[in-house]
Amino acid sequence: MQVTLVVWDDANEDEFQALGFSVEEINDVLYNHRNDTRYIDESDGSLALCVTVGVARTGRRIAVKCAFVCGNPVEVYPVTARIV
């Protein structure tokens, strides 16, 4: 998946900081189109979700869950992450 924009606001920046991740680490994973992305089927009518797994510049392998803001170009809103 080729992400063109990662949408950050105070809420998700604070969430990732509390989880121990920097914005730069999450951007490393999401902007790398070679990383493995899996789409999550949500049948409740909410925004489409995906999980992208990749290695950040820090060497940590991170799974990042995102909501799609826009499909073309691809814009995503990071929701949560964890080390894998």
C-alpha atoms as a printed R data frame, in Angstrom:
   type eleno elety resid chain resno       x      y      z
1  ATOM     1    CA   MET     A     1   0.000  0.000  0.000
2  ATOM     2    CA   GLN     A     2   1.421  3.391 -0.961
3  ATOM     3    CA   VAL     A     3   0.410  5.858  1.769
4  ATOM     4    CA   THR     A     4   0.547  9.492  0.638
5  ATOM     5    CA   LEU     A     5  -0.392 11.119  3.959
6  ATOM     6    CA   VAL     A     6  -0.400 10.032  7.597
7  ATOM     7    CA   VAL     A     7  -2.885 12.195  9.509
8  ATOM     8    CA   TRP     A     8  -1.722 13.281 12.957
9  ATOM     9    CA   ASP     A     9  -3.553 15.290 15.584
10 ATOM    10    CA   ASP     A    10  -3.080 15.827 19.315
11 ATOM    11    CA   ALA     A    11  -5.217 12.793 20.184
12 ATOM    12    CA   ASN     A    12  -3.327 10.162 18.225
13 ATOM    13    CA   GLU     A    13   0.080 11.746 18.896
14 ATOM    14    CA   ASP     A    14  -0.648 11.525 22.638
15 ATOM    15    CA   GLU     A    15  -1.891  7.931 22.277
16 ATOM    16    CA   PHE     A    16   1.272  6.772 20.515
17 ATOM    17    CA   GLN     A    17   3.514  8.614 22.955
18 ATOM    18    CA   ALA     A    18   1.708  6.868 25.839
19 ATOM    19    CA   LEU     A    19   2.314  3.536 24.062
20 ATOM    20    CA   GLY     A    20   6.029  4.326 23.812
21 ATOM    21    CA   PHE     A    21   6.210  5.093 20.076
22 ATOM    22    CA   SER     A    22   7.369  8.226 18.300
23 ATOM    23    CA   VAL     A    23   5.599  9.789 15.327
24 ATOM    24    CA   GLU     A    24   8.742  9.126 13.290
25 ATOM    25    CA   GLU     A    25   8.650  5.380 14.043
26 ATOM    26    CA   ILE     A    26   5.019  5.101 12.980
27 ATOM    27    CA   ASN     A    27   5.676  7.143  9.835
28 ATOM    28    CA   ASP     A    28   8.614  4.838  9.004
29 ATOM    29    CA   VAL     A    29   6.267  1.852  9.003
30 ATOM    30    CA   LEU     A    30   3.343  3.483  7.193
31 ATOM    31    CA   TYR     A    31   5.229  5.298  4.435
32 ATOM    32    CA   ASN     A    32   7.216  2.187  3.425
33 ATOM    33    CA   HIS     A    33   5.106  0.650  0.637
34 ATOM    34    CA   ARG     A    34   7.076 -2.610  0.867
35 ATOM    35    CA   ASN     A    35   5.684 -3.377  4.322
36 ATOM    36    CA   ASP     A    36   2.988 -6.008  4.774
37 ATOM    37    CA   THR     A    37  -0.521 -4.499  4.996
38 ATOM    38    CA   ARG     A    38  -3.647 -6.487  5.873
39 ATOM    39    CA   TYR     A    39  -7.132 -5.069  5.567
40 ATOM    40    CA   ILE     A    40  -9.543 -5.627  8.442
41 ATOM    41    CA   ASP     A    41 -13.163 -6.394  7.561
42 ATOM    42    CA   GLU     A    42 -15.372 -4.241  9.775
43 ATOM    43    CA   SER     A    43 -19.036 -4.963  9.053
44 ATOM    44    CA   ASP     A    44 -20.411 -2.294 11.396
45 ATOM    45    CA   GLY     A    45 -20.175  0.475  8.776
46 ATOM    46    CA   SER     A    46 -17.245  2.272 10.414
47 ATOM    47    CA   LEU     A    47 -14.155  3.470  8.564
48 ATOM    48    CA   ALA     A    48 -12.158  0.762  6.802
49 ATOM    49    CA   LEU     A    49  -9.183 -0.401  8.838
50 ATOM    50    CA   CYS     A    50  -5.822 -1.947  8.069
51 ATOM    51    CA   VAL     A    51  -2.774 -3.193  9.936
52 ATOM    52    CA   THR     A    52   0.703 -2.563  8.533
53 ATOM    53    CA   VAL     A    53   3.750 -4.376  9.916
54 ATOM    54    CA   GLY     A    54   7.267 -3.100  9.376
55 ATOM    55    CA   VAL     A    55  10.582 -2.099 10.907
56 ATOM    56    CA   ALA     A    56  11.147  1.471 12.071
57 ATOM    57    CA   ARG     A    57  14.482  3.322 11.923
58 ATOM    58    CA   THR     A    58  14.953  2.337 15.577
59 ATOM    59    CA   GLY     A    59  15.038 -1.334 14.562
60 ATOM    60    CA   ARG     A    60  11.755 -2.138 16.277
61 ATOM    61    CA   ARG     A    61   9.262 -4.272 14.328
62 ATOM    62    CA   ILE     A    62   5.894 -2.562 14.776
63 ATOM    63    CA   ALA     A    63   2.303 -3.395 13.805
64 ATOM    64    CA   VAL     A    64   0.305 -0.203 13.230
65 ATOM    65    CA   LYS     A    65  -3.497 -0.191 13.046
66 ATOM    66    CA   CYS     A    66  -4.962  2.633 10.923
67 ATOM    67    CA   ALA     A    67  -8.286  3.925  9.675
68 ATOM    68    CA   PHE     A    68  -8.557  4.974  6.033
69 ATOM    69    CA   VAL     A    69  -9.368  8.676  5.747
70 ATOM    70    CA   CYS     A    70  -9.268  8.740  1.951
71 ATOM    71    CA   GLY     A    71  -8.705  6.021 -0.633
72 ATOM    72    CA   ASN     A    72  -7.211  8.013 -3.495
73 ATOM    73    CA   PRO     A    73  -4.734  9.318 -2.571
74 ATOM    74    CA   VAL     A    74  -4.273  6.953  0.346
75 ATOM    75    CA   GLU     A    75  -4.539  8.864  3.622
76 ATOM    76    CA   VAL     A    76  -4.539  7.012  6.932
77 ATOM    77    CA   TYR     A    77  -5.158  7.915 10.573
78 ATOM    78    CA   PRO     A    78  -3.023  5.820 12.959
79 ATOM    79    CA   VAL     A    79  -5.105  4.363 15.781
80 ATOM    80    CA   THR     A    80  -2.785  2.108 17.790
81 ATOM    81    CA   ALA     A    81   0.409  0.053 17.564
82 ATOM    82    CA   ARG     A    82   2.334 -2.733 19.225
83 ATOM    83    CA   ILE     A    83   5.711 -4.409 18.978
84 ATOM    84    CA   VAL     A    84   5.631 -7.698 17.063
